[in-house]
Amino acid sequence: MLYQLLYPLHGAWPFFNVFKYITFRTIYATVTALCIMLCLMPWFIRKMRSMQMGQVVRDDGPERHLAKAGTPSMGGVLITGSIIFSTLMWADPGNIYVWVSLMVVTGYCAIGVTDDLMKIHRKDSSGLAGRKKLFFQTVTVAGAAMIIYLFGTWDTHLSFPFFKNFRPDLGWYYLLFALFVVVGASNAVNLTDGLDGLATGPFVITAAVYALFCYLAGHSGLAHYLRIPSVPGAGELAVFCGAMAGAGLGFLWFNTYPAEIFMGDSGSLALGGALGCVAVLSKQEIILAIAGGVFVMEALSVMLQVGYFKITGGKRMFRMAPIHHHFELKGWKEPKIIVRFWIISILLALLAISTLKLR
């Protein structure tokens, strides 16, 4: 919005030339989303509390989580809203990748809102059935893929970090792979969102990593120099990533231990889906498994637990899954688990960035 309105004035007033630069707009998209969260979240918390939109805690989880029942939830609605507003304000509205990303984050937020409302109204933690949730997630990704195929750059090659000349062409199987990345990221963030700020911290860190990768992918000279796929127009996704990071930081102000509000599935599904979408659009899908390694670890712990339970006839690999519950039951305090996972996420982010020179 501001890009279209103010950049054309640079001929008369050179100051407005700054709106041409993606880095400038990314910074202020981050600040805008952060300010929206800081200003509106206190009101949103009061509103959710007055509407009795409180967290429904699983009765099979750690016992100390029962004290969190009733904490205002659905903070993901405001997170998504701030991302959308900030992106529309600072990104180029003529960029197809921006609209596809906004479509995915909005669609996945709507799925999460439905899930959250069902949990709250039924006073039950089951929510929307898994098959229905997966169906709507798939439909959203399919719609986004169709838009890219018709109006964007459809590239079915897969890029691997550490290997500069290895880019296999998956053909139409790439659509299934992209679906796996987006849906998998969405559900992995959802599984991670079990402690105060546990998912939010790694999300902010991963979004910041992708702001860098998207900027580089959209700059043909830098992409060629670093031997990463060049994606014309992908640079505008850095603005979207900046908005995600800013919204996440603003939410973390209220979500840090002890949390005043939870994001709910309306946030975790939307934020995970957005990360997966950006990874696919920037052609850096494998990097998500590195930068978002905490999310991968949480999802893998659930799959290993279920598989081991079935194979051994009832034995458990972990005391409880996802793995953050395992450490809870070992006696670790919640803040210690959270901060240590954040530290791991920072280290993984640095590893992901280092792959730019290890090709």
C-alpha positions in Angstrom: 0.0 0.0 0.0 2.7 2.5 1.1 4.9 1.2 -1.7 2.4 2.1 -4.4 1.4 5.4 -2.8 4.7 6.8 -1.8 7.4 5.4 -4.0 6.1 7.2 -7.2 6.7 10.5 -5.3 10.5 9.9 -5.3 11.0 11.9 -8.4 9.8 15.1 -6.6 11.0 14.1 -3.1 14.1 11.9 -3.1 13.3 10.8 0.4 10.6 8.5 -0.9 13.2 6.5 -2.8 13.7 4.5 0.4 10.4 2.7 -0.3 12.1 1.0 -3.2 14.3 -1.0 -0.9 13.0 -4.3 0.4 15.3 -4.1 3.4 13.7 -0.9 4.5 10.2 -2.2 4.1 11.0 -5.4 5.8 12.3 -3.6 8.9 9.2 -1.4 9.1 6.8 -4.3 8.5 8.5 -6.0 11.5 8.0 -2.8 13.6 4.5 -2.3 12.4 3.4 -5.9 13.3 5.2 -5.6 16.7 3.4 -2.3 17.5 0.0 -3.7 16.5 0.5 -6.6 18.9 1.7 -4.5 21.8 -1.1 -2.0 21.4 -4.0 -4.3 20.8 -3.2 -7.5 22.7 -4.2 -6.1 26.1 -7.6 -5.3 24.7 -7.8 -8.7 22.9 -7.0 -10.5 26.2 -9.8 -8.7 28.0 -12.1 -9.5 25.1 -11.3 -13.2 25.1 -11.7 -13.3 28.9 -15.1 -11.6 28.8 -16.3 -14.0 26.0 -14.9 -16.9 28.1 -12.7 -18.0 25.3 -10.4 -19.9 27.6 -7.9 -22.7 27.0 -9.2 -26.3 27.2 -6.4 -28.4 28.7 -6.0 -32.1 27.8 -6.7 -34.3 30.7 -4.0 -36.8 29.7 -1.3 -34.2 29.7 1.1 -33.3 32.6 -0.9 -32.6 35.8 0.6 -29.1 36.3 -1.0 -28.0 33.0 -4.4 -28.1 34.6 -3.7 -24.8 36.2 -3.6 -23.2 32.8 -7.2 -24.1 32.0 -9.2 -20.9 31.3 -6.3 -18.8 30.2 -7.5 -16.7 27.2 -6.8 -18.4 23.9 -7.1 -17.7 20.1 -4.3 -15.2 20.1 -3.5 -16.5 16.6 -6.4 -14.4 15.3 -4.6 -11.1 16.2 -1.2 -12.5 15.1 -2.6 -13.3 11.7 -4.4 -10.0 11.5 -1.2 -8.0 12.3 0.7 -10.1 9.7 -1.9 -9.4 7.0 -2.1 -5.6 7.8 1.6 -5.1 8.0 2.3 -7.0 4.8 -0.3 -5.1 2.9 1.0 -1.8 4.2 4.7 -2.4 3.3 4.9 -5.1 0.5 4.4 -4.6 -3.2 0.7 -5.4 -3.8 1.4 -6.4 -7.3 3.6 -9.4 -6.2 1.8 -12.8 -6.6 3.9 -14.5 -4.0 2.7 -12.0 -1.3 -0.9 -12.8 -2.1 -0.3 -16.6 -2.1 1.4 -16.3 1.3 -1.5 -14.2 2.7 -4.0 -16.7 1.3 -2.3 -19.6 3.0 -1.9 -17.9 6.4 -5.5 -16.7 6.3 -6.9 -20.1 5.2 -4.9 -22.0 7.9 -6.0 -19.4 10.5 -9.6 -20.1 9.6 -9.1 -23.8 10.1 -7.5 -23.2 13.4 -10.3 -20.8 14.5 -12.8 -23.5 13.7 -10.8 -26.0 15.7 -10.4 -23.6 18.7 -14.1 -22.7 18.8 -15.1 -26.4 18.7 -12.8 -27.1 21.7 -14.1 -24.2 23.7 -17.8 -24.7 23.1 -17.6 -28.4 23.7 -15.2 -28.0 26.7 -13.2 -30.8 25.0 -9.6 -30.8 23.7 -10.4 -33.0 20.6 -11.7 -30.1 18.4 -11.9 -30.5 14.6 -11.4 -34.1 13.4 -8.0 -34.8 12.1 -9.2 -35.9 8.7 -11.3 -32.8 8.2 -8.4 -30.6 9.3 -6.1 -32.3 6.8 -8.6 -32.0 4.0 -9.0 -28.2 4.4 -5.2 -27.8 4.8 -4.8 -29.7 1.5 -7.4 -27.7 -0.3 -5.8 -24.5 0.7 -2.4 -25.6 -0.5 -3.9 -26.9 -3.8 -5.5 -23.5 -4.4 -2.2 -21.7 -3.7 -0.4 -24.1 -6.1 -2.9 -23.5 -8.8 -2.4 -19.7 -8.5 1.4 -20.1 -8.7 1.1 -22.5 -11.7 -1.1 -20.0 -13.6 0.5 -16.7 -12.6 3.8 -17.3 -11.0 7.0 -19.3 -11.7 6.4 -23.0 -11.5 9.7 -24.7 -10.7 9.7 -28.4 -9.8 13.4 -28.6 -9.1 14.5 -29.3 -5.5 17.5 -27.5 -4.0 19.7 -29.1 -1.4 22.0 -27.2 1.0 25.7 -28.4 0.8 25.2 -29.4 -2.8 25.4 -26.6 -5.3 24.9 -28.6 -8.5 22.4 -31.2 -7.2 18.8 -30.1 -8.2 16.7 -33.0 -9.1 13.5 -32.4 -11.0 10.5 -34.0 -9.3 8.0 -33.1 -12.0 4.4 -33.2 -10.8 5.5 -35.1 -7.7 6.8 -31.7 -6.5 3.1 -30.8 -5.8 2.9 -33.7 -3.3 6.3 -32.7 -1.8 5.1 -29.0 -1.4 1.9 -30.3 0.2 4.0 -32.3 2.6 6.2 -29.3 3.5 3.3 -26.9 4.2 1.0 -29.3 6.0 3.9 -30.9 7.8 5.2 -27.5 9.0 1.7 -26.4 10.1 1.2 -29.5 12.2 4.7 -29.5 13.6 4.3 -26.0 15.0 1.0 -27.1 16.4 2.6 -30.0 18.2 5.3 -27.7 19.6 2.8 -25.2 21.0 2.5 -26.9 24.4 4.5 -24.6 26.7 4.4 -20.8 27.2 6.4 -19.3 24.4 7.9 -22.6 23.3 6.6 -22.4 19.7 6.7 -18.6 19.4 10.4 -18.2 20.0 11.6 -20.7 17.3 8.9 -19.4 15.0 10.4 -15.8 15.2 13.9 -17.1 14.7 12.9 -19.3 11.7 10.9 -16.4 10.1 14.0 -14.2 10.4 16.1 -16.8 8.7 13.6 -17.0 5.8 13.5 -13.2 5.5 17.2 -13.4 4.6 16.8 -16.4 2.2 13.8 -14.8 0.5 15.7 -11.5 0.0 18.7 -13.4 -1.5 16.5 -15.6 -3.7 14.8 -12.5 -5.1 18.2 -10.8 -5.9 19.5 -12.5 -9.0 23.1 -11.4 -8.6 23.4 -12.5 -5.0 21.5 -15.8 -5.7 23.9 -16.6 -8.5 26.9 -15.7 -6.4 25.7 -17.9 -3.5 24.6 -20.7 -5.8 21.0 -20.7 -4.6 17.9 -20.8 -6.8 17.0 -17.4 -8.1 13.2 -16.7 -7.8 12.2 -13.4 -9.4 9.8 -11.6 -7.1 10.6 -13.7 -4.1 12.3 -10.8 -2.4 9.0 -9.3 -1.4 8.4 -12.4 0.8 11.1 -10.9 3.1 8.5 -8.2 4.0 6.0 -11.0 4.8 8.6 -12.8 6.9 9.4 -9.5 8.7 5.8 -9.1 9.5 5.7 -12.7 10.9 8.7 -12.1 13.0 7.3 -8.8 14.4 3.9 -10.3 15.2 5.6 -13.2 16.9 7.8 -10.9 19.0 4.8 -8.9 20.0 2.8 -12.0 20.9 5.8 -13.3 22.9 5.6 -10.3 25.1 2.3 -11.7 26.5 2.9 -15.3 25.8 6.1 -15.7 27.8 6.0 -17.7 31.0 3.6 -17.4 32.7 1.4 -16.8 29.7 -1.4 -14.3 29.7 -2.8 -15.7 26.4 -2.2 -18.7 24.2 -2.2 -18.6 20.4 -4.4 -21.7 20.0 -4.6 -23.6 16.8 -5.7 -20.4 15.1 -2.1 -19.3 15.5 0.0 -22.5 15.4 -1.6 -23.9 12.3 -1.4 -20.5 10.5 2.2 -19.7 11.5 3.4 -23.2 10.6 1.6 -23.1 7.3 3.1 -19.7 6.5 6.6 -20.9 7.2 6.0 -23.9 4.9 4.6 -21.7 2.2 7.5 -19.3 2.3 9.9 -22.3 2.2 8.3 -23.6 -1.0 8.0 -20.3 -2.7 11.6 -19.3 -2.0 12.8 -22.8 -3.2 14.5 -23.4 0.2 12.3 -26.3 1.4 15.1 -28.4 2.9 16.4 -25.4 4.9 13.1 -25.5 6.9 14.1 -28.8 8.3 17.3 -27.2 9.6 16.1 -23.7 10.7 12.9 -25.2 12.0 14.6 -28.2 13.6 12.9 -27.7 16.9 9.5 -28.2 15.1 10.9 -31.3 13.3 12.2 -32.7 16.6 8.8 -32.3 18.2 6.9 -33.9 15.3 9.4 -36.8 15.1 9.1 -37.5 18.8 5.3 -38.1 18.4 5.8 -40.3 15.4 8.5 -42.3 17.1 6.4 -42.7 20.2 3.4 -43.9 18.3 5.5 -46.3 16.2 7.5 -47.7 19.1 4.3 -48.2 21.1 2.7 -50.2 18.3 5.8 -52.3 17.6 6.6 -53.2 21.2 3.0 -53.8 22.2 2.6 -50.9 24.6 6.1 -49.7 25.6 7.0 -46.1 25.3 10.2 -44.5 24.0 9.6 -41.2 25.9 7.7 -40.6 29.1 5.3 -38.5 27.1 5.2 -37.0 23.6 5.7 -34.4 22.2 9.2 -34.4 23.6 8.9 -31.2 25.7 6.4 -33.2 27.9 9.1 -35.8 28.4 11.4 -33.3 29.9 8.6 -31.9 32.0 8.0 -35.4 33.5 11.8 -35.7 34.1 11.4 -32.7 36.5 12.7 -29.9 34.3 11.0 -26.5 35.1 9.0 -25.1 32.3 11.1 -21.9 31.8 14.2 -24.1 31.6 12.7 -26.3 28.8 11.6 -23.2 26.9 14.8 -21.3 27.0 16.9 -24.3 26.1 14.7 -25.0 23.1 15.2 -21.4 22.1 18.9 -21.8 22.3 18.8 -24.9 20.1 16.7 -23.0 17.6 19.2 -20.2 17.5 22.0 -22.6 16.8 20.0 -24.3 14.1 19.3 -21.0 12.5 23.0 -20.2 12.4 23.6 -23.6 10.8 21.0 -22.9 8.2 22.5 -19.5 7.3 26.0 -21.1 7.1 24.8 -23.4 4.3 24.9 -20.3 2.1 28.7 -20.7 1.9 28.8 -24.5 2.3 27.8 -25.4 -1.2 
